[in-house]
């Protein structure tokens, strides 16, 4: 699996609202009703990462927000696996939508 071009990434991100290409990786900030909800979501992200053996480059819990970023370092950029993870996180977020 090789890294995608910037054009390929932008095209894929058009189907993933809120995700953006920032400094060579894709990232999104999710909003929550409470800090506990954000932490619960982040906990679910860690389980998904272990299950799929694909871990976020960054997973930051803040007050009522969680920021997630993906890039595949071994391929030197964003790959289809990163985009699949982004889609999976959006699905994980569904019960938390405020």
C-alpha positions as CSV (number, residue, x, y, z in Angstrom):
1,X,0.0,0.0,0.0
2,X,1.6,3.3,-1.0
3,X,0.9,6.9,-0.1
4,X,-1.8,8.7,-2.0
5,X,-1.3,11.9,-3.9
6,X,-2.5,15.2,-2.6
7,X,-5.3,15.2,-5.2
8,X,-6.4,11.7,-4.3
9,X,-6.5,12.6,-0.6
10,X,-8.5,15.8,-1.3
11,X,-11.0,13.8,-3.4
12,X,-11.4,11.2,-0.7
13,X,-11.8,13.9,2.0
14,X,-14.7,15.4,0.1
15,X,-16.7,12.4,1.3
16,X,-15.5,12.7,4.9
17,X,-16.9,16.0,6.4
18,X,-14.7,17.7,8.9
19,X,-11.5,15.9,7.9
20,X,-8.7,18.0,6.5
21,X,-5.2,17.5,5.2
22,X,-2.9,19.3,7.6
23,X,0.9,19.1,7.4
24,X,0.9,15.8,5.5
25,X,-1.7,14.0,7.6
26,X,-5.5,13.9,7.8
27,X,-7.1,15.2,11.0
28,X,-10.4,16.0,12.5
29,X,-11.7,17.5,15.8
30,X,-14.8,16.0,17.3
31,X,-17.0,17.9,19.7
32,X,-18.8,16.3,22.7
33,X,-21.4,17.3,25.3
34,X,-19.0,16.5,28.1
35,X,-15.3,15.8,28.9
36,X,-16.4,12.2,29.9
37,X,-18.0,11.6,26.5
38,X,-14.8,12.8,24.7
39,X,-12.7,10.4,26.9
40,X,-15.1,7.5,26.2
41,X,-14.8,8.2,22.5
42,X,-11.0,8.3,22.7
43,X,-11.1,5.0,24.6
44,X,-13.1,3.4,21.7
45,X,-10.6,4.8,19.2
46,X,-7.8,2.9,21.0
47,X,-9.8,-0.3,20.8
48,X,-10.4,0.2,17.1
49,X,-6.7,0.9,16.6
50,X,-5.7,-2.3,18.3
51,X,-8.3,-4.3,16.4
52,X,-7.2,-3.0,13.0
53,X,-3.5,-2.7,13.9
54,X,-3.6,0.9,12.6
55,X,-3.1,3.6,15.2
56,X,-3.6,7.4,15.0
57,X,-0.6,9.6,14.7
58,X,-2.2,11.8,17.3
59,X,-5.1,11.3,19.7
60,X,-5.7,14.4,21.9
61,X,-8.4,14.7,24.5
62,X,-9.3,18.3,25.4
63,X,-12.3,20.0,27.1
64,X,-15.3,18.6,25.2
65,X,-13.1,17.9,22.1
66,X,-11.0,15.0,20.7
67,X,-8.6,15.6,17.9
68,X,-7.4,12.7,15.8
69,X,-4.8,12.6,13.1
70,X,-3.7,9.8,10.8
71,X,-0.7,9.3,8.5
72,X,1.1,6.0,7.6
73,X,4.8,6.8,8.5
74,X,6.0,3.6,6.9
75,X,4.6,4.8,3.5
76,X,5.6,8.4,3.9
77,X,2.1,9.8,3.8
78,X,-1.6,9.3,3.8
79,X,-2.8,5.9,2.6
80,X,-6.2,4.3,1.9
81,X,-5.8,2.7,5.4
82,X,-5.8,6.2,7.0
83,X,-9.0,7.1,5.1
84,X,-10.7,3.8,6.1
85,X,-9.8,4.7,9.7
86,X,-11.3,8.2,9.3
87,X,-14.5,6.7,8.1
88,X,-14.6,4.2,10.9
89,X,-14.1,7.0,13.5
90,X,-17.0,8.9,12.0
91,X,-19.1,5.8,12.5
92,X,-17.9,5.4,16.1
93,X,-18.8,9.1,16.8
94,X,-22.5,8.7,15.8
95,X,-23.8,8.0,19.3
96,X,-21.9,11.0,20.7
97,X,-23.2,13.6,18.2
98,X,-24.3,16.7,20.0
